[in-house]
Amino acid sequence: MTGPALLNWARGFTSRGIGPLPETYTADYQMTDLIAKGMLVPGEARSVLLDSGLIDMVWQVTWADQYPYPDPQLPERFYDCDGYVLFIHGWTGNHTIWEDLPAMIVRANPRLVVLSVDHNGFGQSRFVVDTPALDSCCPPSAMAAMERLVNVLKLRRQPGDPKRKVINYVGHSMGGAALFYLNPTRYDIGEETRYAIAPALLMNDSVHRAFFNAMGLGIGIVDKLRIFEPIEDIIKPNMVSAVCEGSSVFVKDTHTRQYDETPRGTTSATFRAMGLLQNWEIARRWDLFRVMLGHKDTLVGLLPMMDMLSGMEVPAGNIRVVAGSHYMFSVGTDTAFQHAQNRELVLNDILDQHNRALDMQKTGGGKRGFG
């Protein structure tokens, strides 16, 4: 298959509807449903789930048009673009935590199509077992699953395809940490960009590592010994408050519901995986990699993170420090003035990186590793 036929899965949505902004649209997809409908290569798709330890993988596509495309034309619509933006959420989140940002992206550049993914045991992408192994729910495994999803969906430019495509990865918190583990040798010049928002890569931060390990152990104890359930009444609000500080009511409610709906074993293992991670096998290619940090982030220490990025030789121009908390792009009541500006910065940075990458593909060059 070539051209739009590669994206035949686009017709297999479980639901579709009007997006949150004018002239935007959404469609929801479920990997097991697409396999059952024969719209994905069965072996490839099943191996992604099997290797990731997931029962299923679910995502939402957002795009912009002046009119709604008929269902049979969705493969052509998703194919006829300059690239894709893949949003990767953090702990106890799901694809909805991005609020209007996917719609804002496609409104600003209709030549982009956005995929917002549930992953790593959260949302509707649940693990097969309630308590997964730590190496199944850590940032490297999350990144591996996202890259394989991109390949299964045939989003990258295929052999013989004249159309240039850019895969723009955007991650927050745990999702931001995952972006450090993308393997750049698998991509051509300008084929991918990465934008890590408050990346919870804690290997250089002993204080926060201890906090997350302790939180994971506490949740795990509650899971095994129900007599300690009253402790969870203390853990949950503190965890949600720390993760969602400065965010909108919607984001806070989403995290609270997701915490309740996620097996304690998954939440425990994810927190411990973050606190115990010591994987320094990170390729130092930063030409299309940007990081945004918040000065009041209680989950990602600013100084330890800056020390780590400096040690990795991330160029200063690739790091943006803003006034804000862990959810510096979500506009809460008390943070409306600053967080609204941060959200615009995130939007513009993603679009700028995409344009730079597309230009690099067209010219066949660009500076490598130093912005």
Buried (B, 14 or more C-beta within 10 A) or exposed (E): EEBBEBBBBBBBBEEBEEBEBEBBBBBBBBBBBBBEEEBBEEEBBBEBBEEBBBBBBBBBBBBBEEEBBEEEBBBBBBBBBBBBBBBBBBBBBBBBBBBBBBBBBBBEBBEBBBBBBBBBBBBBBBBBBBBBEBEBBBBBBBBBBBBBBBEBBBBBBEEEBEEBBBBBBBBBBBBBBBBBBBEBEEBEBBBBBBBBBBBBBBBBBEEBBEBBBBBBBBBBBBBEEEEEEEBBEEBBEEBBEBBBBBBBEBBBEBBBEBBEEBBBBBBBBBBBBBBBBEEEEBBEBBBBBBBBBBEBBBBBBBEBBBEBBEEBEBBEEBBBBBBBBBBBBBBBEEBEEBBEBBBEBBBEBBBEBBBBBBEBBEEEEBEEBEB
